[in-house]
């Protein structure tokens, strides 16, 4: 354990010792990283014949950044400014920038430029305006320093632009190392809170500082991540693959070409029993319906009328009362509509 601790201390001390012996010069170019979660076709041409020793003019870089934005294939565009960032920081502290490298590795499109002519301090302001006009974005979030508490998590699907102005990197090597580590954690914390992984990120320094002379030596940034570039969508969660379905097989041969016809002799011979059954059932149903209808009409014609019989009985009673008033004894016998009377 003592040996491991001593070795770690020496590894940290090496860049500090090397930096102490370097002469500082004014920074004339800055490193830039551009990466997108979704593939942005046509951008890898800027990496094929790219020489890390050359300095990319501002005009050329502006064309590249605009072309990346023109795809409008992200829900969030993140523009990161680390004041004082230099190429040596991305090389010497490669192991400390593990989350930055993870996001780079997961990106379908990624570009790197070791030396870009110093960009204007308001470059991200112009880039934000261009993004809003091109992709019709409305949301904008500005973060300052390395305090993630300033960021309010949102869960809606609105598209946003996030501008991060990180704290300037200190000149002291030990403090600079700690600041790099803090940034990597801060960067990961912000991106992890976004509701969508579809992000496009540009990272650079808009505030140049003094750099060691060896910063201008030909040293590539994250060589393992950029050694095999191709335009392949790594993060397509919805695959364009047709679902598996069973092949259509008709129950009867030829059914899909010639529709069935009851007048077809072959169809009749194959389904004779079924057709005869349908005919018999239909005829039987019709016979039963007709017989039931005639039975109802006959029954209704023979049915007595109770109202008519009641009126006849009332007339008979009135006639018997009138005969009794005349002082005669009337014996009335009603038998099928006849009346018999006898005097006392």
C-alpha positions as CSV (number, residue, x, y, z in Angstrom):
1,X,0.0,0.0,0.0
2,X,2.9,2.4,0.8
3,X,4.4,1.7,-2.6
4,X,1.2,2.3,-4.5
5,X,0.7,5.6,-2.6
6,X,4.2,6.7,-3.4
7,X,3.8,5.8,-7.1
8,X,0.6,7.8,-7.3
9,X,2.2,10.8,-5.8
10,X,5.1,10.6,-8.3
11,X,2.7,10.4,-11.2
12,X,0.9,13.5,-10.1
13,X,4.2,15.2,-9.5
14,X,5.7,14.5,-12.9
15,X,3.5,16.9,-14.9
16,X,4.0,19.5,-12.2
17,X,7.8,19.2,-12.4
18,X,7.7,19.2,-16.2
19,X,5.5,22.3,-16.2
20,X,7.8,24.2,-13.9
21,X,10.6,23.9,-16.5
22,X,8.5,25.1,-19.4
23,X,8.5,28.7,-20.6
24,X,5.0,30.2,-20.7
25,X,3.8,31.8,-23.9
26,X,0.6,33.5,-25.0
27,X,-2.1,31.0,-26.1
28,X,-2.8,31.4,-29.8
29,X,-5.0,28.4,-30.4
30,X,-7.4,26.3,-28.3
31,X,-8.5,22.6,-28.5
32,X,-12.1,21.9,-29.5
33,X,-14.3,18.8,-29.1
34,X,-17.5,18.4,-31.0
35,X,-19.7,15.3,-30.5
36,X,-23.3,14.3,-31.0
37,X,-25.3,11.4,-29.6
38,X,-27.0,10.8,-32.9
39,X,-25.1,10.4,-36.2
40,X,-24.6,13.6,-38.2
41,X,-23.7,12.5,-41.7
42,X,-21.1,14.4,-43.7
43,X,-18.9,15.7,-40.9
44,X,-16.2,13.0,-40.9
45,X,-14.6,14.5,-44.0
46,X,-13.1,17.2,-41.7
47,X,-11.1,14.5,-39.9
48,X,-9.8,12.4,-42.8
49,X,-7.0,14.7,-43.9
50,X,-6.8,16.6,-40.7
51,X,-3.2,17.3,-39.4
52,X,-3.1,18.0,-35.6
53,X,-0.2,20.3,-36.2
54,X,-2.2,22.7,-38.3
55,X,-4.3,25.6,-36.9
56,X,-7.9,25.7,-38.0
57,X,-9.0,29.3,-38.9
58,X,-12.1,30.7,-37.2
59,X,-14.0,30.9,-40.5
60,X,-13.4,27.2,-41.2
61,X,-14.4,26.2,-37.7
62,X,-17.6,28.3,-37.9
63,X,-18.6,26.3,-41.0
64,X,-18.0,23.0,-39.2
65,X,-20.0,24.0,-36.1
66,X,-22.9,25.3,-38.2
67,X,-22.9,22.1,-40.3
68,X,-23.1,20.1,-37.0
69,X,-26.1,22.2,-35.8
70,X,-27.9,22.1,-39.2
71,X,-28.9,18.5,-38.6
72,X,-31.1,19.5,-35.7
73,X,-31.0,15.9,-34.5
74,X,-30.7,16.7,-30.7
75,X,-33.1,17.7,-28.0
76,X,-30.3,19.6,-26.2
77,X,-27.4,21.6,-27.5
78,X,-24.7,22.1,-24.8
79,X,-21.9,24.7,-25.3
80,X,-19.1,24.4,-22.7
81,X,-16.6,27.1,-22.1
82,X,-13.6,26.1,-19.9
83,X,-11.5,29.3,-19.6
84,X,-7.8,28.6,-19.9
85,X,-8.2,25.1,-21.3
86,X,-5.2,24.0,-23.4
87,X,-4.3,20.9,-25.4
88,X,-2.0,19.6,-22.7
89,X,-4.9,19.4,-20.2
90,X,-6.7,16.9,-22.4
91,X,-3.5,14.9,-22.8
92,X,-1.9,15.0,-19.3
93,X,-5.2,14.6,-17.5
94,X,-6.7,12.0,-19.8
95,X,-7.2,9.5,-17.0
96,X,-9.0,12.1,-14.9
97,X,-11.5,13.0,-17.6
98,X,-13.2,9.6,-17.6
99,X,-16.8,10.8,-17.9
100,X,-15.9,13.2,-20.7
101,X,-14.3,10.2,-22.6
102,X,-17.3,8.0,-21.8
103,X,-19.7,10.5,-23.5
104,X,-17.3,10.8,-26.4
105,X,-17.2,7.1,-26.8
106,X,-21.0,6.8,-26.8
107,X,-21.4,9.4,-29.4
108,X,-22.3,8.5,-33.0
109,X,-20.5,11.5,-34.4
110,X,-17.3,13.0,-32.8
111,X,-14.7,15.5,-34.0
112,X,-11.6,16.9,-32.4
113,X,-9.3,19.7,-33.3
114,X,-6.1,20.2,-31.3
115,X,-5.6,23.7,-32.5
116,X,-8.3,26.2,-33.5
117,X,-7.5,29.9,-33.8
118,X,-8.6,31.7,-30.6
119,X,-12.4,32.1,-30.8
120,X,-14.2,35.4,-29.8
121,X,-15.5,35.5,-26.2
122,X,-19.1,35.9,-27.5
123,X,-18.8,33.0,-29.9
124,X,-21.3,30.9,-28.0
125,X,-23.7,33.8,-28.0
126,X,-23.7,33.9,-31.8
127,X,-23.9,30.1,-31.9
128,X,-26.9,30.1,-29.6
129,X,-28.7,32.6,-31.9
130,X,-27.9,30.4,-34.9
131,X,-29.2,27.3,-33.2
132,X,-32.5,29.0,-32.2
133,X,-33.1,30.3,-35.7
134,X,-32.1,27.0,-37.4
135,X,-33.7,24.4,-35.2
136,X,-36.5,26.6,-33.8
137,X,-35.3,26.2,-30.2
138,X,-36.8,28.5,-27.5
139,X,-35.5,27.2,-24.2
140,X,-32.2,28.6,-23.0
141,X,-30.2,27.8,-19.7
142,X,-27.0,29.6,-18.6
143,X,-24.8,28.0,-16.0
144,X,-21.8,29.7,-14.3
145,X,-19.0,28.2,-12.2
146,X,-19.0,24.6,-11.0
147,X,-22.1,24.7,-8.8
148,X,-24.6,22.1,-10.1
149,X,-27.2,23.5,-7.7
150,X,-27.9,26.3,-10.2
151,X,-29.3,23.7,-12.6
152,X,-33.0,23.0,-12.2
153,X,-34.0,19.6,-13.5
154,X,-36.8,19.6,-16.1
155,X,-38.8,16.7,-17.3
156,X,-40.7,18.1,-20.2
157,X,-39.8,17.3,-23.8
158,X,-39.0,20.9,-24.8
159,X,-35.8,21.5,-26.7
160,X,-33.2,23.6,-25.0
161,X,-29.8,25.2,-25.3
162,X,-27.5,25.0,-22.3
163,X,-24.4,27.3,-22.1
164,X,-21.9,26.3,-19.4
165,X,-19.2,28.8,-18.4
166,X,-17.0,26.9,-16.1
167,X,-14.7,28.4,-13.6
168,X,-11.2,29.5,-15.0
169,X,-8.6,26.8,-14.6
170,X,-5.9,27.9,-12.1
171,X,-2.3,28.2,-13.0
172,X,-1.1,26.2,-10.1
173,X,-0.6,22.6,-11.3
174,X,-2.1,20.9,-8.2
175,X,-5.1,23.2,-8.1
176,X,-5.5,22.8,-11.9
177,X,-5.6,19.0,-11.6
178,X,-8.3,19.2,-8.9
179,X,-10.3,21.7,-11.0
180,X,-10.1,19.2,-14.0
181,X,-11.4,16.4,-11.8
182,X,-14.2,18.6,-10.4
183,X,-15.2,19.6,-13.9
184,X,-15.5,16.0,-15.1
185,X,-17.8,15.2,-12.2
186,X,-19.8,18.4,-12.8
187,X,-20.1,17.7,-16.5
188,X,-21.4,14.2,-15.8
189,X,-23.9,15.5,-13.2
190,X,-25.5,18.0,-15.6
191,X,-25.8,15.6,-18.5
192,X,-27.2,12.8,-16.3
193,X,-30.1,15.1,-15.3
194,X,-31.2,15.8,-18.9
195,X,-34.4,13.9,-19.8
196,X,-33.2,13.0,-23.3
197,X,-29.8,11.5,-24.3
198,X,-30.0,13.1,-27.7
199,X,-27.4,15.8,-27.1
200,X,-24.9,17.8,-29.2
201,X,-21.9,19.2,-27.3
202,X,-19.2,21.7,-28.2
203,X,-16.4,22.1,-25.7
204,X,-13.5,24.6,-25.9
205,X,-12.0,27.7,-24.2
206,X,-13.2,31.2,-25.1
207,X,-10.7,32.8,-22.8
208,X,-7.0,32.1,-23.8
209,X,-4.3,32.2,-21.2
210,X,-0.6,31.5,-20.9
211,X,0.5,28.0,-22.0
212,X,3.8,26.1,-21.9
213,X,5.7,26.0,-25.2
214,X,5.3,22.3,-25.5
215,X,1.6,22.8,-25.9
216,X,2.3,23.4,-29.5
217,X,4.0,20.1,-30.1
218,X,2.2,17.5,-32.3
219,X,0.3,15.5,-29.7
220,X,-3.2,14.0,-30.5
221,X,-6.1,14.3,-28.2
222,X,-7.7,11.0,-27.0
223,X,-6.1,9.0,-29.8
224,X,-7.9,5.7,-29.0
225,X,-11.3,7.3,-29.3
226,X,-10.6,8.8,-32.7
227,X,-8.6,6.1,-34.4
228,X,-11.5,4.4,-36.1
229,X,-14.2,6.8,-37.1
230,X,-17.3,5.9,-39.2
231,X,-20.8,7.2,-39.8
232,X,-22.7,4.6,-37.9
233,X,-25.7,5.2,-35.6
234,X,-24.8,3.8,-32.3
235,X,-27.8,4.8,-30.4
236,X,-30.8,3.8,-32.5
237,X,-33.3,2.5,-30.0
238,X,-36.0,2.0,-32.6
239,X,-34.6,-0.4,-35.2
240,X,-35.9,-0.3,-38.7
241,X,-36.6,-4.0,-38.8
242,X,-39.9,-5.4,-40.0
243,X,-41.7,-7.6,-37.4
244,X,-41.7,-11.3,-38.0
245,X,-45.1,-12.6,-39.3
246,X,-46.3,-16.0,-40.5
247,X,-46.6,-16.5,-44.2
248,X,-50.2,-16.5,-45.4
249,X,-51.5,-19.9,-46.2
250,X,-55.1,-20.2,-47.4
251,X,-57.4,-22.9,-46.2
252,X,-58.4,-23.9,-49.7
253,X,-56.0,-24.0,-52.6
254,X,-56.7,-21.3,-55.1
255,X,-58.7,-19.3,-52.6
256,X,-56.5,-16.2,-52.9
257,X,-56.8,-16.1,-56.7
258,X,-60.4,-17.3,-57.5
259,X,-63.3,-16.3,-55.2
260,X,-65.7,-19.2,-54.3
261,X,-68.9,-19.4,-56.4
262,X,-72.0,-21.5,-55.5
263,X,-72.7,-22.1,-59.1
264,X,-69.3,-23.7,-59.6
265,X,-69.7,-27.5,-60.1
266,X,-66.4,-28.2,-58.3
267,X,-67.3,-26.0,-55.4
268,X,-70.8,-27.7,-55.2
269,X,-69.3,-31.2,-55.2
270,X,-66.8,-30.3,-52.5
271,X,-69.4,-28.7,-50.3
272,X,-72.6,-30.6,-51.3
273,X,-73.6,-31.7,-47.7
274,X,-73.0,-28.2,-46.3
275,X,-75.1,-26.5,-49.1
276,X,-78.0,-29.0,-48.8
277,X,-78.0,-28.5,-45.0
278,X,-78.4,-24.8,-45.4
279,X,-81.3,-25.3,-48.0
280,X,-83.2,-27.7,-45.7
281,X,-82.8,-25.5,-42.7
282,X,-84.1,-22.5,-44.7
283,X,-87.1,-24.3,-46.1
284,X,-88.0,-25.8,-42.7
285,X,-87.9,-22.4,-41.1
286,X,-90.2,-20.9,-43.8
287,X,-92.7,-23.7,-43.5
288,X,-92.9,-23.3,-39.7
289,X,-93.3,-19.6,-40.0
290,X,-96.2,-19.9,-42.5
291,X,-98.1,-22.6,-40.5
292,X,-97.7,-20.5,-37.3
293,X,-99.2,-17.5,-39.1
294,X,-102.3,-19.4,-40.4
295,X,-102.9,-20.9,-36.9
296,X,-103.1,-17.4,-35.3
297,X,-105.6,-16.1,-37.9
298,X,-108.0,-19.1,-37.4
299,X,-107.9,-18.9,-33.7
300,X,-108.8,-15.2,-33.7
301,X,-111.9,-15.8,-36.0
302,X,-113.5,-18.4,-33.5
303,X,-113.0,-16.4,-30.4
304,X,-116.3,-15.2,-28.7
305,X,-117.0,-11.5,-28.1
306,X,-117.6,-10.9,-24.4
307,X,-118.9,-7.4,-24.8
308,X,-121.7,-8.4,-27.3
309,X,-123.0,-11.2,-25.0
310,X,-123.1,-8.7,-22.0
311,X,-125.4,-6.3,-24.0
312,X,-127.9,-9.1,-24.9
313,X,-128.1,-10.2,-21.3
314,X,-128.9,-6.6,-20.1
315,X,-131.7,-6.3,-22.7
316,X,-133.3,-9.5,-21.4
317,X,-133.3,-8.3,-17.8
318,X,-135.0,-5.0,-18.8
319,X,-137.8,-6.8,-20.7
320,X,-138.5,-9.1,-17.7
321,X,-138.9,-6.1,-15.4
322,X,-141.4,-4.3,-17.7
323,X,-143.6,-7.4,-17.9
324,X,-143.7,-7.8,-14.1
325,X,-145.0,-4.2,-13.7
326,X,-148.1,-4.9,-15.7
327,X,-149.3,-7.2,-12.9
328,X,-148.5,-10.4,-14.6
329,X,-146.4,-13.2,-13.4
330,X,-143.9,-13.9,-15.9
331,X,-141.9,-17.0,-16.1
332,X,-139.1,-16.5,-18.4
333,X,-137.0,-19.2,-19.6
334,X,-134.2,-18.4,-21.9
335,X,-133.1,-21.1,-24.1
336,X,-130.9,-20.3,-27.0
337,X,-132.5,-16.9,-27.5
338,X,-136.3,-17.9,-26.8
339,X,-138.6,-16.4,-23.9
340,X,-141.8,-18.2,-22.5
341,X,-144.5,-16.2,-20.3
342,X,-147.5,-17.6,-18.2
343,X,-150.4,-15.6,-16.5
344,X,-151.4,-16.3,-12.8
